[in-house]
Amino acid sequence: DGIDQDLLDKLSEHALRPGDVGVPEEIEYGWSGGRHVLDGNFSFENNVFADALHFALRIDTNRPPGELKRAYMMMEEESVAASNPSGFISKNQKRDVKDSVGRKMDEELRSGRFRRSKLLAVLWDLPAETLYCAASGKSLEALMELFERTFGLTLEPLSAGTQAMRLLQPHGKRRDYEDLRPTRFVRGPEGESQFPEYPWISKGAAANVLDEQPDT
């Protein structure tokens, strides 16, 4: 139906704006204006190009390095042990050290010290009902979940097979599509009747083009 202020408001409502209260989740994600990693503004001037909407998916990872945590633990344990007459740390003191280091790590997480942010550009061609984004794996899962939560639309990965179906079916060639097989360069042990198998076929490899579908 075209781009209006309501779409921009929905993006803004689900933008990622890390708070200052509480320990952040290990993985956080939301929309970004796309100009830079801290851009939380959405406007016709910066995000609308003809009938397309350009923005970004921001994904933050809050994860302290394991080596740093081990270093804190060892330093605290050595300090406590040095204050004991025996020169060794007790079991109860080890537990206290663990709690103390845990609080220290939480404080540093809240401060944003371990925050790592990345942006994935998104282009939504509304007339073509197609979303373009170089997302895969966990990033693709985040994109699909957030898009559905924001707009009430379900993204369907547009693979080469799906695209072929979209091109052939309107011309009454669905049977041609169903009869398609990978090109055979050599014969299998079972003869000409055996077609080659490729691992990406069974997995339905998704390209970086997504097809939007309304919820049912």
C-alpha positions as CSV (number, residue, x, y, z in Angstrom):
1,D,0.0,0.0,0.0
2,G,3.0,2.3,-0.2
3,I,5.3,3.8,2.5
4,D,3.7,5.9,5.2
5,Q,4.7,7.2,8.6
6,D,3.2,4.2,10.2
7,L,5.9,2.0,8.8
8,L,8.6,4.3,10.1
9,D,6.9,4.4,13.5
10,K,6.9,0.6,13.6
11,L,10.6,0.5,12.9
12,S,11.3,3.1,15.5
13,E,9.2,1.1,18.1
14,H,11.4,-2.0,17.5
15,A,14.7,-0.2,17.2
16,L,17.6,-1.5,19.3
17,R,18.3,1.1,22.1
18,P,20.4,-0.6,24.8
19,G,19.3,0.5,28.3
20,D,21.5,1.5,31.2
21,V,19.6,-0.7,33.7
22,G,20.2,-4.4,34.3
23,V,22.6,-6.8,32.8
24,P,22.1,-7.0,29.0
25,E,21.2,-10.2,27.2
26,E,24.1,-12.0,25.5
27,I,22.5,-11.4,22.1
28,E,20.2,-8.3,21.5
29,Y,18.8,-7.2,18.2
30,G,16.5,-4.6,16.7
31,W,16.2,-2.1,13.8
32,S,18.6,0.7,13.1
33,G,18.3,3.7,10.8
34,G,21.2,2.3,8.9
35,R,23.5,5.3,8.7
36,H,25.7,4.2,11.5
37,V,25.5,1.6,14.4
38,L,24.0,4.1,16.8
39,D,21.4,5.5,14.4
40,G,17.9,5.1,15.9
41,N,16.1,7.6,13.7
42,F,13.8,6.8,10.8
43,S,12.6,9.4,8.4
44,F,11.4,9.8,4.8
45,E,14.6,11.7,4.0
46,N,17.0,9.0,5.1
47,N,15.1,5.8,4.8
48,V,12.7,6.1,1.8
49,F,13.9,5.7,-1.8
50,A,11.0,5.7,-4.3
51,D,8.9,2.7,-3.3
52,A,11.7,1.0,-1.3
53,L,12.4,1.3,2.4
54,H,16.1,1.1,3.4
55,F,17.1,0.5,7.1
56,A,19.3,-2.1,8.9
57,L,19.2,-4.9,11.4
58,R,21.5,-4.2,14.4
59,I,22.8,-7.2,16.4
60,D,24.7,-6.7,19.6
61,T,26.7,-9.3,21.3
62,N,27.5,-8.9,25.0
63,R,30.0,-11.5,25.9
64,P,33.1,-11.1,28.1
65,P,36.2,-12.9,27.0
66,G,36.6,-16.2,28.9
67,E,40.4,-15.5,29.3
68,L,39.6,-12.2,31.1
69,K,37.2,-13.9,33.5
70,R,39.8,-16.6,34.3
71,A,42.4,-13.9,34.9
72,Y,40.1,-12.1,37.3
73,M,39.5,-15.3,39.2
74,M,43.2,-16.2,39.5
75,M,44.2,-12.7,40.6
76,E,41.4,-12.7,43.3
77,E,42.3,-16.1,44.5
78,E,46.0,-15.3,44.7
79,S,45.2,-12.2,46.7
80,V,43.0,-14.0,49.1
81,A,45.4,-16.9,49.5
82,A,48.3,-14.5,50.3
83,S,46.3,-13.1,53.3
84,N,45.8,-16.6,54.8
85,P,48.4,-17.9,57.2
86,S,48.5,-21.2,55.3
87,G,49.0,-19.4,52.0
88,F,46.2,-21.4,50.4
89,I,42.6,-20.4,49.7
90,S,39.7,-22.2,51.4
91,K,36.7,-23.7,49.6
92,N,34.4,-21.0,51.1
93,Q,36.7,-18.3,50.0
94,K,36.8,-19.7,46.5
95,R,33.0,-19.5,46.4
96,D,33.2,-15.9,47.6
97,V,35.7,-15.0,44.9
98,K,33.5,-16.6,42.2
99,D,30.6,-14.4,43.4
100,S,32.8,-11.3,43.5
101,V,34.1,-11.9,40.0
102,G,30.6,-12.5,38.8
103,R,29.5,-9.2,40.1
104,K,32.5,-7.5,38.6
105,M,31.7,-9.0,35.2
106,D,28.0,-7.9,35.5
107,E,29.1,-4.4,36.2
108,E,31.4,-4.3,33.2
109,L,28.6,-5.8,31.0
110,R,26.2,-3.1,32.2
111,S,28.8,-0.4,31.3
112,G,28.9,-1.7,27.7
113,R,32.5,-2.7,27.8
114,F,32.0,-6.0,26.1
115,R,29.3,-4.8,23.6
116,R,30.1,-5.7,20.0
117,S,27.6,-4.3,17.4
118,K,27.1,-5.0,13.7
119,L,24.7,-3.8,11.1
120,L,23.1,-5.7,8.3
121,A,21.7,-3.5,5.6
122,V,18.0,-4.2,4.6
123,L,16.2,-3.1,1.5
124,W,12.5,-3.6,1.3
125,D,11.0,-3.4,-2.2
126,L,7.3,-3.0,-1.3
127,P,5.7,-3.3,-4.7
128,A,7.7,-6.5,-5.4
129,E,6.9,-7.8,-1.9
130,T,10.6,-8.6,-1.5
131,L,13.2,-8.0,1.2
132,Y,16.9,-8.0,0.5
133,C,19.4,-8.7,3.3
134,A,22.8,-10.5,3.5
135,A,21.7,-12.4,6.6
136,S,22.3,-16.1,7.3
137,G,22.3,-18.5,10.2
138,K,21.3,-16.9,13.5
139,S,21.2,-13.5,11.9
140,L,18.6,-14.7,9.5
141,E,16.5,-16.1,12.4
142,A,16.7,-12.8,14.1
143,L,15.7,-10.9,11.0
144,M,12.7,-13.2,10.3
145,E,11.5,-13.0,14.0
146,L,11.9,-9.3,14.3
147,F,10.2,-8.6,10.9
148,E,7.2,-10.7,11.8
149,R,7.0,-9.1,15.3
150,T,7.2,-5.6,13.8
151,F,5.0,-5.8,10.7
152,G,2.9,-9.0,11.2
153,L,4.4,-10.4,8.0
154,T,6.2,-13.7,7.6
155,L,9.4,-13.8,5.5
156,E,9.9,-16.8,3.3
157,P,13.5,-17.5,2.2
158,L,13.6,-17.2,-1.6
159,S,15.9,-20.0,-2.8
160,A,16.7,-20.8,-6.5
161,G,14.0,-23.5,-6.4
162,T,11.4,-21.1,-5.1
163,Q,12.3,-18.5,-7.7
164,A,12.0,-21.1,-10.4
165,M,8.5,-22.1,-9.2
166,R,7.4,-18.4,-9.2
167,L,8.6,-18.0,-12.8
168,L,7.1,-21.3,-14.2
169,Q,3.8,-21.7,-12.3
170,P,2.1,-18.6,-13.9
171,H,2.8,-20.1,-17.3
172,G,1.3,-23.5,-16.4
173,K,4.6,-25.2,-16.2
174,R,4.4,-26.5,-12.6
175,R,4.9,-30.1,-13.9
176,D,8.1,-28.9,-15.7
177,Y,9.4,-27.6,-12.4
178,E,8.5,-30.8,-10.6
179,D,10.4,-32.8,-13.3
180,L,13.6,-30.7,-13.0
181,R,16.7,-32.7,-11.9
182,P,20.3,-31.7,-11.4
183,T,22.5,-32.0,-14.5
184,R,24.2,-35.4,-14.6
185,F,27.8,-35.4,-15.8
186,V,28.5,-39.1,-15.0
187,R,26.4,-42.2,-14.5
188,G,25.7,-43.5,-11.0
189,P,26.3,-47.2,-10.1
190,E,22.6,-47.8,-10.7
191,G,22.8,-46.6,-14.3
192,E,21.0,-43.8,-16.2
193,S,17.9,-43.9,-13.9
194,Q,20.0,-42.6,-10.9
195,F,20.2,-38.9,-10.7
196,P,22.9,-37.1,-8.7
197,E,22.2,-35.9,-5.2
198,Y,23.6,-32.7,-3.8
199,P,23.6,-31.9,0.0
200,W,22.1,-28.4,-0.5
201,I,19.0,-29.7,-2.2
202,S,17.6,-31.5,0.9
203,K,18.4,-28.6,3.1
204,G,16.6,-26.1,0.8
205,A,19.5,-23.6,0.8
206,A,18.1,-20.1,1.3
207,A,19.5,-17.2,-0.8
208,N,19.8,-13.7,0.6
209,V,16.5,-12.7,-1.0
210,L,13.5,-13.1,1.2
211,D,9.8,-13.2,0.2
212,E,7.3,-11.5,2.5
213,Q,4.1,-13.3,3.3
214,P,1.2,-12.1,5.5
215,D,0.4,-14.0,8.7
216,T,-2.5,-16.5,8.4
